[in-house]
């Protein structure tokens, strides 16, 4: 069975990231920002799950 919580969480993070990064920014800068946000989200998800009890 697929755990839907990570899919939803990372979907929200990626959607927000795509919405706030301007398209005029160079590709490598957008990729670096995406990597940093992704790493932060990967660290934050277990903490959030423990906090809200899911």
Buried (B, 14 or more C-beta within 10 A) or exposed (E): EEEEEBEEBBEEBBEEBEEEBEEEEEEEEBEEBBEEBBEEBEEEBEEEBEEEEE
